[in-house]
Amino acid sequence: MEKNKNTDFKLIKNSKGEIIGHVKKLWFREFLRIVYDIYGLYLDSTYGFISINKLIVKSQKEIAKHSKIDIRDLSKQNFYYGKGQPDNKDSHIMYISKIGETRERNKKNGRNFKNIANFCLVLIYQYWEDYYREKIANDIGIEKKSLKLDIFGDIRILRKSIIHHRAKALEEVEKCNLLKWFKKGDEININNEKFVIIINYIFNSIYNDISEEYKKYGYVNVKQEEYASKKYLNLE
């Protein structure tokens, strides 16, 4: 049994940690858990951006109130990320920008929102294309190239514009089958609502479009405008 280093199988252990058998690994569920984790990363990040923005605004108001300095002047001052206490000789600055610029990039749908959505989209695609697509294809008895899903075809197209064209839409985006949001020359801007739609498309497609076998896991086909959740995504 120890020879079972083939990751297509999951080892079963008893309460003592002894291997007592194995079952076929459901690669599609492992992939969807990774997608769900990336979705969590996206949400953590966007809420964090908003919190940073609110903290800066609050601090500026407090400083302006007690020092009579105009907030517009405060926005021109530097914002630092550093390591160590400022008065410690061993401390150092890791990143510097203007306070106003920091506020702008962290506001809702600011540059950070756009970047994290694009990064997460590219990351999901790389997990799919470089590893899990082949595993899932083998699981259902077909070759990797034969496993084609519209949602990943669309993500591939968006990824090309993001990576190779500085997030400016190439003409190819107009060939998307599901994500029909952009025209040639548009900025690839995946806002919160669009990101949720993408996540739901992925789960719906994996459960319902690959194999009749997967439908027995009871995926609920939620409306696109609803937020993904463990209840809907069947990851409990």
Backbone bond lengths (Angstrom), bond angles and torsions (degrees), N, CA, C in turn:
res aa  C-N    CA-C-N  psi(-1)  N-CA   C-N-CA  omega(-1)  CA-C   N-CA-C  phi
1 M - - - 1.465 - - 1.522 111.58 -
2 E 1.326 117.49 -30.60 1.463 120.22 -178.58 1.524 111.92 -63.29
3 K 1.333 116.85 -21.57 1.463 118.54 179.75 1.521 111.69 -66.34
4 N 1.332 115.59 -8.83 1.458 120.34 -177.02 1.526 111.00 -73.40
5 K 1.303 115.75 63.79 1.458 120.79 172.19 1.529 109.38 -92.45
6 N 1.329 115.60 -0.56 1.455 121.14 173.76 1.520 108.25 -67.25
7 T 1.323 116.90 113.05 1.462 120.04 -174.35 1.520 113.03 -73.16
8 D 1.351 117.51 1.63 1.456 119.19 174.03 1.526 110.91 -75.24
9 F 1.321 116.21 -5.44 1.455 120.71 178.73 1.523 110.55 -125.69
10 K 1.302 115.02 146.67 1.450 121.55 178.75 1.521 108.83 -108.35
11 L 1.319 116.34 125.88 1.460 120.71 -178.85 1.527 111.31 -74.25
12 I 1.310 116.06 142.17 1.463 122.59 176.12 1.523 107.87 -106.56
13 K 1.334 116.37 127.41 1.456 121.09 -179.77 1.518 110.51 -119.66
14 N 1.333 115.71 150.63 1.463 119.56 176.80 1.525 110.00 -87.08
15 S 1.330 116.94 -174.96 1.466 121.15 -176.54 1.521 112.90 -62.72
16 K 1.342 117.64 -19.40 1.453 121.94 178.83 1.529 112.21 -91.05
17 G 1.313 115.80 -1.16 1.456 119.36 -178.91 1.510 113.91 85.30
18 E 1.333 116.93 8.67 1.455 121.09 -179.52 1.534 109.95 -83.55
19 I 1.316 115.66 140.03 1.462 120.17 179.66 1.519 108.99 -76.48
20 I 1.315 115.76 123.40 1.466 119.62 -177.69 1.538 112.21 -119.13
21 G 1.299 117.23 -0.59 1.455 119.53 178.50 1.516 111.51 166.88
22 H 1.290 115.58 -170.20 1.452 119.99 177.53 1.524 110.07 -154.02
23 V 1.319 115.63 156.57 1.453 121.81 175.84 1.522 108.14 -130.59
24 K 1.311 115.83 157.42 1.451 120.04 178.73 1.525 109.76 -65.68
25 K 1.302 115.71 132.35 1.454 120.43 -178.31 1.527 110.59 -76.98
26 L 1.325 115.90 136.02 1.457 120.86 178.18 1.526 108.62 -92.48
27 W 1.320 115.37 91.94 1.453 120.32 -173.76 1.521 112.72 -62.59
28 F 1.325 116.27 -31.88 1.459 118.17 -177.99 1.527 111.31 -64.71
29 R 1.330 117.27 -32.23 1.463 119.93 -179.96 1.526 110.51 -73.61
30 E 1.336 116.83 -37.51 1.460 119.38 176.48 1.523 110.22 -63.31
31 F 1.327 116.37 -42.25 1.463 120.05 178.72 1.531 110.77 -62.44
32 L 1.321 117.56 -43.41 1.457 120.27 -178.67 1.521 111.95 -66.99
33 R 1.315 117.50 -31.14 1.472 119.50 175.22 1.527 110.24 -65.80
34 I 1.322 116.73 -38.35 1.466 120.43 176.98 1.528 110.16 -65.16
35 V 1.328 116.91 -43.23 1.465 120.57 176.97 1.524 110.05 -59.51
36 Y 1.329 115.69 -41.90 1.461 120.19 -179.75 1.526 111.26 -65.44
37 D 1.334 116.81 -38.32 1.469 120.69 176.59 1.530 110.56 -64.34
38 I 1.319 117.04 -40.24 1.464 120.55 178.28 1.521 110.27 -65.51
39 Y 1.331 115.77 -37.55 1.469 119.70 174.87 1.524 110.14 -60.84
40 G 1.331 116.93 -41.44 1.469 120.82 176.23 1.517 111.71 -62.77
41 L 1.329 116.73 -40.99 1.468 121.41 176.09 1.520 110.40 -58.07
42 Y 1.321 116.41 -44.45 1.459 121.40 178.90 1.529 110.67 -60.32
43 L 1.323 117.14 -48.23 1.463 120.94 -178.75 1.524 111.82 -65.41
44 D 1.347 116.67 -43.41 1.469 120.03 177.00 1.523 110.43 -57.52
45 S 1.317 115.47 -44.39 1.467 120.49 -177.09 1.515 111.74 -65.35
46 T 1.335 116.94 -47.48 1.461 119.28 -176.62 1.524 111.72 -66.29
47 Y 1.335 116.60 -38.95 1.463 118.32 175.68 1.522 110.51 -66.10
48 G 1.322 116.58 -35.35 1.461 120.48 176.97 1.526 111.74 -64.54
49 F 1.330 116.75 -41.80 1.467 120.32 178.11 1.529 110.94 -58.80
50 I 1.323 115.48 -45.06 1.464 120.35 179.83 1.527 110.57 -62.42
51 S 1.333 116.61 -40.75 1.471 121.12 -179.92 1.521 111.14 -64.02
52 I 1.326 116.86 -41.65 1.468 120.95 177.73 1.525 109.95 -61.60
53 N 1.322 115.77 -44.69 1.457 120.64 -179.66 1.525 111.04 -60.63
54 K 1.327 116.64 -45.61 1.461 121.10 -179.83 1.527 111.32 -64.42
55 L 1.334 116.25 -38.89 1.469 120.86 179.73 1.522 110.83 -63.94
56 I 1.324 116.94 -42.51 1.463 120.66 179.43 1.529 110.75 -65.30
57 V 1.325 116.10 -45.22 1.463 120.32 179.15 1.524 110.73 -59.28
58 K 1.335 116.13 -45.20 1.460 120.92 179.94 1.533 110.78 -62.08
59 S 1.327 116.63 -44.33 1.466 121.06 -179.65 1.524 111.58 -64.30
60 Q 1.321 116.07 -41.63 1.462 119.83 179.38 1.529 111.37 -62.24
61 K 1.319 115.92 -41.47 1.461 119.97 -179.78 1.523 111.30 -64.71
62 E 1.339 115.66 -39.81 1.461 120.36 179.70 1.529 110.72 -66.09
63 I 1.327 115.83 -45.06 1.470 119.94 180.00 1.522 110.62 -63.91
64 A 1.344 115.24 -44.79 1.472 119.64 -179.43 1.527 111.17 -63.01
65 K 1.321 116.21 -36.20 1.462 121.24 -178.40 1.521 111.66 -65.91
66 H 1.336 116.16 -40.51 1.468 119.69 -174.76 1.528 113.71 -93.60
67 S 1.321 116.87 -18.84 1.467 118.84 -176.98 1.526 112.92 -111.75
68 K 1.330 115.71 -10.05 1.467 121.72 -178.31 1.519 112.50 66.06
69 I 1.343 116.85 17.31 1.468 120.25 176.92 1.526 108.55 -82.60
70 D 1.311 116.78 135.82 1.462 121.60 179.46 1.541 109.90 -65.84
71 I 1.329 116.01 135.98 1.463 120.68 -179.26 1.525 111.11 -58.24
72 R 1.334 117.27 -33.83 1.458 120.34 178.98 1.522 111.33 -63.26
73 D 1.321 116.67 -33.27 1.465 120.25 176.08 1.524 111.10 -72.74
74 L 1.328 115.33 -37.57 1.471 118.82 177.76 1.527 110.64 -62.76
75 S 1.321 116.99 -35.44 1.465 120.98 -178.99 1.523 112.69 -64.09
76 K 1.338 116.32 -19.86 1.458 120.12 -179.67 1.524 112.00 -87.56
77 Q 1.333 116.02 -9.05 1.464 119.57 179.08 1.529 110.08 -80.23
78 N 1.331 115.01 167.16 1.456 120.41 -174.11 1.528 112.88 -83.57
79 F 1.319 114.30 145.58 1.463 123.33 173.79 1.531 106.57 -113.97
80 Y 1.338 116.38 130.25 1.462 120.33 -173.72 1.532 111.39 -118.55
81 Y 1.334 114.58 142.86 1.465 121.57 159.74 1.518 105.11 -110.17
82 G 1.320 116.76 127.64 1.455 119.40 -177.48 1.515 112.16 -141.59
83 K 1.283 115.68 173.52 1.458 122.51 177.71 1.515 108.80 -119.15
84 G 1.325 116.33 124.96 1.450 120.87 -178.31 1.513 112.26 91.87
85 Q 1.322 116.46 168.78 1.456 122.04 178.39 1.533 109.95 -72.64
86 P 1.340 117.15 141.26 1.476 120.16 -176.25 1.522 114.12 -56.00
87 D 1.343 117.26 -32.53 1.463 119.81 -177.44 1.520 112.82 -88.38
88 N 1.324 117.01 4.83 1.459 121.34 178.83 1.528 109.34 -90.67
89 K 1.322 117.16 130.96 1.463 120.52 -176.70 1.527 112.46 -64.63
90 D 1.337 117.18 -21.56 1.458 120.66 -179.13 1.530 112.76 -90.56
91 S 1.314 116.54 -2.64 1.463 119.23 178.56 1.529 109.83 -75.23
92 H 1.325 115.75 158.03 1.465 118.45 177.58 1.520 110.29 -151.77
93 I 1.322 115.37 156.35 1.461 122.30 179.93 1.525 108.94 -85.41
94 M 1.335 116.08 131.12 1.457 120.83 178.64 1.527 112.53 -99.45
95 Y 1.332 115.83 -29.96 1.474 119.61 -176.63 1.516 108.08 -157.20
96 I 1.338 115.25 143.88 1.454 119.48 -178.37 1.535 109.73 -141.08
97 S 1.321 116.17 138.66 1.466 121.49 174.96 1.524 107.88 -155.58
98 K 1.302 117.55 169.41 1.457 121.22 176.52 1.530 109.51 -73.54
99 I 1.333 116.22 145.68 1.458 120.65 -179.13 1.527 110.68 -58.86
100 G 1.320 116.58 -41.68 1.460 120.10 179.30 1.519 112.24 -62.63
101 E 1.316 116.45 -40.26 1.470 121.16 178.22 1.526 110.56 -65.58
102 T 1.338 115.95 -39.76 1.468 120.55 179.32 1.523 110.68 -62.81
103 R 1.325 115.52 -42.00 1.465 119.71 176.93 1.523 110.84 -61.59
104 E 1.312 116.29 -45.10 1.461 120.59 -176.23 1.524 111.77 -62.58
105 R 1.323 117.31 -44.77 1.459 118.61 -176.44 1.529 112.89 -72.54
106 N 1.359 116.13 -20.03 1.459 119.93 -179.46 1.527 114.09 -99.50
107 K 1.323 117.70 -1.76 1.459 118.51 178.07 1.522 109.27 -74.08
108 K 1.334 116.32 162.33 1.465 120.32 -177.44 1.523 109.85 -57.31
109 N 1.342 114.39 129.85 1.464 123.25 -177.67 1.523 112.99 64.96
110 G 1.340 115.89 20.52 1.458 120.58 173.35 1.525 110.52 -77.66
111 R 1.343 115.48 -171.82 1.461 120.41 -174.54 1.526 112.99 -59.90
112 N 1.337 117.20 -38.07 1.458 119.50 179.67 1.525 112.23 -65.36
113 F 1.328 116.58 -37.96 1.464 120.31 176.78 1.530 110.26 -60.66
114 K 1.318 116.01 -44.86 1.465 120.61 -178.81 1.523 110.69 -65.65
115 N 1.335 116.41 -43.57 1.463 119.77 -177.19 1.519 112.52 -66.42
116 I 1.328 117.57 -44.09 1.467 118.93 -177.12 1.519 110.63 -66.12
117 A 1.332 118.22 -35.83 1.467 120.61 177.05 1.524 110.31 -64.38
118 N 1.328 116.47 -44.52 1.468 120.04 179.05 1.520 111.67 -64.71
119 F 1.340 116.85 -42.62 1.459 120.55 178.99 1.529 110.90 -60.93
120 C 1.325 116.14 -45.04 1.467 120.78 -178.60 1.523 110.88 -65.79
121 L 1.331 116.69 -38.25 1.461 120.47 178.77 1.524 110.71 -63.40
122 V 1.320 116.37 -44.72 1.466 120.87 178.37 1.519 110.39 -63.75
123 L 1.328 117.05 -41.41 1.464 121.50 -179.43 1.524 111.05 -62.64
124 I 1.319 117.51 -45.02 1.462 120.98 178.13 1.532 110.25 -58.96
125 Y 1.326 115.78 -44.58 1.461 118.71 -178.40 1.525 111.65 -63.49
126 Q 1.325 116.60 -40.81 1.468 119.00 -178.92 1.523 111.38 -65.60
127 Y 1.325 118.14 -39.50 1.470 120.17 175.09 1.524 109.94 -59.60
128 W 1.323 116.23 -42.87 1.455 120.89 -178.68 1.529 111.13 -66.10
129 E 1.305 115.57 -55.86 1.463 119.91 -170.55 1.527 112.64 -72.75
130 D 1.328 118.08 -37.99 1.461 121.28 -173.23 1.524 113.78 -86.52
131 Y 1.335 117.57 -13.36 1.464 117.67 -176.16 1.531 113.51 -144.92
132 Y 1.329 117.26 -60.87 1.458 119.44 -167.22 1.527 114.09 -76.65
133 R 1.295 118.96 -26.81 1.470 119.71 179.10 1.529 110.37 -59.06
134 E 1.309 116.61 -44.96 1.463 120.69 179.80 1.523 111.38 -67.54
135 K 1.345 117.04 -42.16 1.460 120.93 179.74 1.525 111.09 -61.06
136 I 1.329 116.11 -45.99 1.466 120.53 -178.37 1.520 110.48 -68.05
137 A 1.327 116.64 -38.66 1.459 120.27 177.97 1.527 110.87 -61.35
138 N 1.337 115.80 -46.22 1.466 119.89 178.08 1.525 111.46 -61.79
139 D 1.321 115.65 -35.13 1.461 121.14 -178.85 1.528 111.83 -62.59
140 I 1.332 116.16 -32.83 1.467 118.98 -179.34 1.532 112.01 -104.70
141 G 1.349 116.30 9.49 1.449 120.77 170.70 1.515 116.43 82.21
142 I 1.349 117.15 30.22 1.460 119.83 176.04 1.522 109.64 -131.48
143 E 1.331 116.44 168.56 1.457 120.55 177.51 1.523 110.54 -80.61
144 K 1.335 114.98 156.54 1.464 120.85 -178.75 1.521 111.62 -54.08
145 K 1.327 117.44 -45.96 1.466 120.80 -175.81 1.532 112.44 -66.12
146 S 1.338 115.81 -18.67 1.462 119.86 179.94 1.520 112.55 -84.51
147 L 1.333 116.99 -14.02 1.461 121.15 179.84 1.525 108.61 -89.43
148 K 1.309 115.57 100.20 1.461 121.60 -177.34 1.517 109.84 -123.72
149 L 1.335 115.59 125.20 1.458 121.57 178.22 1.525 108.07 -124.72
150 D 1.314 116.45 133.87 1.468 120.65 -177.00 1.522 112.37 -55.77
151 I 1.336 117.25 -39.79 1.459 119.46 -175.84 1.520 111.16 -62.91
152 F 1.339 117.71 -39.53 1.460 119.09 -179.64 1.525 111.58 -78.40
153 G 1.318 116.83 -25.72 1.454 119.08 171.53 1.521 110.70 -64.16
154 D 1.335 115.97 -41.11 1.467 120.45 178.04 1.528 111.40 -67.68
155 I 1.329 116.57 -43.28 1.465 120.17 179.74 1.529 109.97 -62.79
156 R 1.326 116.54 -38.22 1.468 120.17 177.06 1.531 110.45 -58.31
157 I 1.326 115.91 -43.33 1.466 120.33 -179.97 1.531 110.98 -64.27
158 L 1.342 116.81 -45.44 1.460 120.27 178.98 1.527 110.65 -63.94
159 R 1.329 115.84 -40.56 1.466 120.60 179.33 1.529 110.55 -58.03
160 K 1.322 116.97 -41.94 1.464 120.67 -179.35 1.524 110.64 -59.70
161 S 1.340 116.17 -42.66 1.467 119.66 178.31 1.520 111.24 -67.52
162 I 1.348 116.90 -38.73 1.466 121.17 -178.82 1.526 111.24 -65.83
163 I 1.330 116.25 -48.47 1.470 120.95 -173.72 1.525 112.19 -80.48
164 H 1.308 116.76 -42.54 1.467 120.41 -170.27 1.524 114.14 -101.48
165 H 1.332 117.35 -5.40 1.464 118.35 -176.99 1.526 111.35 -139.09
166 R 1.352 115.82 28.68 1.464 122.34 175.14 1.530 112.52 52.19
167 A 1.350 114.81 41.19 1.471 122.62 176.20 1.527 112.98 64.86
168 K 1.326 116.73 20.77 1.460 121.30 171.38 1.526 107.82 -100.52
169 A 1.317 116.03 128.91 1.460 121.06 -171.79 1.529 112.17 -64.22
170 L 1.323 115.17 125.80 1.452 121.20 171.39 1.533 108.97 -78.95
171 E 1.301 116.45 164.74 1.471 120.26 -177.51 1.524 111.76 -58.23
172 E 1.334 116.39 -28.09 1.459 121.88 -177.17 1.533 112.93 -60.30
173 V 1.347 117.85 -23.35 1.467 119.67 -177.34 1.528 111.54 -62.40
174 E 1.304 116.84 -22.89 1.465 120.43 -179.50 1.526 112.00 -74.25
175 K 1.348 116.06 -4.26 1.468 120.81 176.43 1.528 112.39 -95.79
176 C 1.331 117.51 0.01 1.465 120.29 -179.96 1.529 110.15 -59.52
177 N 1.319 115.90 139.26 1.461 121.43 -179.33 1.522 112.85 -87.67
178 L 1.336 116.90 -31.71 1.461 121.18 -175.50 1.525 112.54 -116.01
179 L 1.314 116.53 -45.38 1.465 121.73 -174.66 1.524 110.12 -91.77
180 K 1.304 115.82 70.26 1.467 122.43 -173.60 1.532 110.78 -89.72
181 W 1.309 116.62 60.17 1.458 120.94 -173.89 1.524 113.78 -105.62
182 F 1.328 117.85 -20.94 1.449 120.40 -168.45 1.523 112.69 -124.69
183 K 1.324 113.88 151.51 1.459 122.52 172.28 1.531 108.36 -115.78
184 K 1.308 116.63 164.73 1.462 120.96 179.41 1.526 110.12 -53.34
185 G 1.337 115.48 130.43 1.460 121.40 178.10 1.515 114.43 93.00
186 D 1.350 117.42 -14.35 1.469 120.15 177.91 1.521 110.38 -67.60
187 E 1.321 116.05 153.64 1.464 120.08 170.09 1.525 108.38 -76.45
188 I 1.338 116.13 134.00 1.463 119.99 175.71 1.529 107.40 -76.11
189 N 1.308 115.17 97.29 1.463 121.68 -176.34 1.529 108.63 -119.54
190 I 1.324 115.89 100.55 1.462 121.98 -179.67 1.526 107.76 -94.08
191 N 1.323 117.17 98.23 1.463 119.50 178.75 1.525 110.64 -79.33
192 N 1.321 116.12 -179.46 1.466 120.59 -174.76 1.525 111.71 -58.15
193 E 1.321 117.09 -44.56 1.458 120.86 -178.07 1.534 111.09 -63.69
194 K 1.305 117.00 -41.71 1.466 120.79 179.07 1.525 111.12 -67.01
195 F 1.339 116.74 -38.44 1.464 119.62 -178.88 1.527 110.23 -64.38
196 V 1.317 117.19 -40.87 1.468 121.23 177.82 1.529 110.40 -62.01
197 I 1.319 116.97 -41.95 1.468 120.88 178.63 1.527 110.41 -60.26
198 I 1.337 116.69 -42.41 1.465 120.83 178.81 1.532 110.91 -61.41
199 I 1.326 116.80 -46.12 1.463 120.68 179.77 1.524 110.26 -59.86
200 N 1.312 117.29 -45.02 1.464 120.41 179.94 1.526 111.90 -65.25
201 Y 1.319 117.36 -38.22 1.463 121.05 176.30 1.535 110.22 -60.40
202 I 1.322 116.57 -42.81 1.468 120.56 -178.35 1.524 110.54 -61.75
203 F 1.331 116.28 -49.53 1.461 119.05 -178.43 1.527 111.34 -65.31
204 N 1.306 116.40 -43.43 1.454 120.21 179.87 1.523 110.75 -61.03
205 S 1.323 116.52 -41.85 1.450 121.12 -177.17 1.524 111.67 -69.30
206 I 1.330 117.02 -43.56 1.458 120.24 -179.83 1.526 110.88 -61.43
207 Y 1.325 116.69 -44.72 1.464 120.27 -177.72 1.525 113.01 -74.98
208 N 1.319 117.90 -38.93 1.459 119.92 -167.30 1.523 115.57 -107.64
209 D 1.326 117.85 -18.59 1.463 119.40 -173.95 1.526 114.31 -106.05
210 I 1.327 117.46 -15.21 1.463 119.39 -175.65 1.522 111.50 -85.36
211 S 1.306 116.62 -50.98 1.456 119.41 -170.53 1.517 110.90 -155.32
212 E 1.322 116.46 144.17 1.462 121.12 173.82 1.519 110.39 -60.12
213 E 1.334 116.14 -29.01 1.456 121.21 -178.48 1.525 111.22 -60.51
214 Y 1.336 117.19 -35.74 1.453 120.71 -175.56 1.527 112.39 -74.00
215 K 1.328 116.75 -23.66 1.460 120.02 -176.67 1.525 112.47 -64.67
216 K 1.318 117.03 -22.03 1.467 119.79 -178.86 1.525 111.98 -68.28
217 Y 1.350 117.13 -13.23 1.461 119.55 179.59 1.524 111.98 -80.76
218 G 1.322 116.17 -1.79 1.458 120.26 167.70 1.513 115.89 75.27
219 Y 1.307 118.01 39.48 1.461 119.29 178.49 1.529 110.21 -65.90
220 V 1.314 114.90 136.73 1.456 120.64 176.79 1.520 108.46 -94.53
221 N 1.313 116.49 123.00 1.465 120.11 -177.92 1.526 108.72 -81.43
222 V 1.336 116.50 90.60 1.462 120.86 -175.49 1.509 110.48 -77.06
223 K 1.321 115.37 159.83 1.448 120.59 175.48 1.520 108.94 -67.53
224 Q 1.313 117.16 149.01 1.454 120.96 -174.83 1.524 112.84 -62.18
225 E 1.326 116.87 -29.58 1.456 117.76 -176.44 1.522 112.74 -81.18
226 E 1.342 117.27 -7.14 1.457 119.51 179.72 1.524 110.16 -82.91
227 Y 1.325 115.40 146.41 1.451 119.25 179.47 1.524 110.72 -75.29
228 A 1.331 114.33 143.10 1.458 118.97 176.62 1.524 109.22 -66.19
229 S 1.297 116.59 146.14 1.455 121.08 177.22 1.516 108.30 -150.18
230 K 1.326 116.94 165.23 1.463 119.15 179.81 1.528 111.01 -63.34
231 K 1.325 115.94 -31.33 1.464 119.14 177.75 1.516 109.88 -61.68
232 Y 1.331 116.23 -48.97 1.457 120.16 -178.47 1.522 111.81 -72.63
233 L 1.308 115.85 -36.73 1.457 119.93 -173.04 1.518 113.24 -86.30
234 N 1.332 116.68 -0.25 1.462 121.72 171.66 1.528 112.96 57.83
235 L 1.334 115.87 44.71 1.460 120.35 -179.11 1.517 112.17 -109.76
236 E 1.297 118.35 8.09 1.472 119.86 179.19 1.528 108.86 -65.74
